[in-house]
Amino acid sequence: MSELKRHMGLFHLTMYGVGLILGAGIYVLIGEAAGFAGNSMWVSFLLGAVVAIFAGLSYAELSALYPKAAAEYTFVKNAFKNNFFGFIIGWLTAITSIIVAATVSLGFGGYLTQFIDLPITIGAIFLIIILSVVNFIGIKESAWANTIFALVTTAGLVLIIFLGFSIEPVETINYFETPSGMTGIILAFVLIFFAFIGFEDMANVAEEVRRPQKTIPRAIVLSVVITGIIYVLVSLSAVRILNWEELALSSAPLADVAHAALGPNGSFTLSLIALFATASTVLITLVAGARILYGMAKSNSLPRFFARIHPKTNTPWIAVIGILVTSIGFAFVGDIVIIANIVVFAVVITFAAINLAVIVLRYTEPVLKRPFKVPVNIGKFPILPLFGFVTTVYMALQFEIEVVLVGLAIIGIGAILYFVLKRRNSFVESD
């Protein structure tokens, strides 16, 4: 069977991670966050960055240990020696990639209507098809496309930061003002964590990264730190230009911030940049989703045809088609805030398992060479993954019951799929 080619170095992988994180979330959800936390939403973003750092360090240690596609599946299966648990985590990761790609493509379709008179769903499907072609052509092309998207997306956020700190606010701003106290800050933190997720998908392109044991940990930490700083500065800048009440009512909050500062030209510019932001998120989740299917099939936990590599492009072409078709199906789902909460619920379950996996492996596989280790340890015991685990469990308890039920239903469907495939002998337990 053909192997994936190693094209990505530290710069491309870091930009890949920045593009993963600086996607549609900040452009869409900052208004909702303002409604919960008011001027204090920067605290919510700071909390998000801290939790992302905890998880990012755990991913860094595990990806240096096991630099393979279908990263979460591989990490959990090796830590707990349980194929079913690994399958469920891999399933959650693949499904969230598909849902994110579909939902954010609808955001792209919405922004596109400001330039072209085209139904939102048609614009979304068009984007998924075009970017699936890029995904099929190769990781090198996908990485270059994403690097361009990430630079444009970052430029839009840097513009907001520049405008916020160069324009003197009309009245003195209390950056700790919040309409609902600490409860509002926590609710905003749980919601905007959607804007931080994505860096975990960096581990899923491990088989296409040069010197992955060193490159992946560095790129994960760099991308989380860079985006965390940008998010906090954007949240501070936004409320200097537009008060939090107006932000909370906006469906295109950063475009409205730019409009307030620069007039119609500002709104047009940010809407155009938002097209790049949403396209970036969709491209990366399509790439990562295909690699998850490929890696699970390669490990005999999904039908083997998903692991087929195209002889000319060296990409998992059947997995690419599978993600394309299912993403188009999910594109008919609507509300991005509801979907964001469902995705975050699935992600925090995954992050809890990843943080726990680091702790377990320190004791079950103590002799394994670790090119990167999470800092702050008491003997073998890593302190930061424990904080990460406790924080993600706390987050999982903050969701509305409807979101939790949908999340549990997704896990239930994965469990049924596992046992159906096992009964049909479609895969075998493997290491």
Phi, psi and omega in degrees: 000138179295153179252158174289151183263144182269100183250341193260131174255192185298316182297308182298319182290322177296315177295325175301315179293318177299318178296322177299316185277313181279059180258222186287337187307308183294325182288334184256317194268352181296329176294315177298319179298320179298323179297325179278314192250351181061217180295344182276007185296341177298330177294321178298318178293323178295318176298318178301318180296320181296313179296321178296323177296315178305308181294321181298319178295321177295316176299321181298314180296316183289323181288334174287328177286316185230078182282078183227158171295165187056051190302308184300317177303313181296314182301308186292319180298318180288326181287315187258359180051042185222111183294325182295312179299316178299318180298315182298318179293318176298320178298313178302318181295316180295316181296318180294325176300316181295314182295317178298314180301315182293314184293315182291330176297329175293324174298319175300315179300323178294315177295325183295331181296340178285346182243327182227136179281086185220136178304142184303315183296321179296317177299320180295314181295320178302315180297314181301318181294312181300314183286335173292326175296316177299317179301319180291321184299320176157158181292328181296314179293320178298320180295318179295315179300316181294322179300317178296313179301315184296320180295318179294315179300315179297321179301320179297318180289324176296323176300315178299317179298315180299313180298317183297321185264355177261342179258126180285124180297150182297321181231161179295135184255129173267106185287359176250006178290132179213136183288338186231019178065207183296330178301315179296321179296319180293317179298318178295319180300314180297318181292310186285353175300337173305325182288344180264335185292154181131323181301332181297335179288347176300325181292338183280353175252022185303327183283358178241019181247136175286138182045059189300327182299328178264319187291316185296310179302316181298315183294321179298309182297315179301314184293321179292317180295313181301311183288326177299315178298315180299316182298314181298317179294321178297317182294325176290319182292318185302317183282348174284335183261317184230129183293156189297331178297316178292320177302317184297332182271354187273140175269345177225070193302314183288329174295321178291326176297313180295325179295318180296328183272323189237356183084197184305325180298323179294316179297317179299314182299313182292326177295320178295316179295324179299329175300317178294320181298313181292320178298320179300313180299315181296314181302312186291321180290328174295317179297310183294318180300318179295322180290329177294312178300316179301311183294320179291323177292321179297329178270010177068027177254358170222163178309138189298336183296338176293343182267003181290133180256132179291131186296334182266318185265346183056037177239153180285081195293326179289322175297322177300316180294320179300316179293321178302308185295314182290327177295319177299321178299315180287344180296346179274002174271150190258270197306117183291330181289316177298313180297322179301317179294321177297316179297314181298321177301312179297322182291319181292329173297316178297314180298322177300316180295321181292315178299319179293324181298321178299314181297312183297315183294332177300332182258324182277333180229059186291337185272352180297137177288126181250100179300334176223134176236138174301130180288170179067089182230148169249101188064233177281339192282122178273124185285316186297318176299329176295314176301317179299317180296312181298318181296317182291324176296318177300316179300320182298335181274358185265352186278155174293153187301326180297319180295316180298317181296319177296317178300316179294326177296320178298317178297319179298318178298320177299318179297318178298315180301317180303310185287328175295314179296320181295317181296326180276005179060031179286337176211166179234159175297133180215159177266000000 
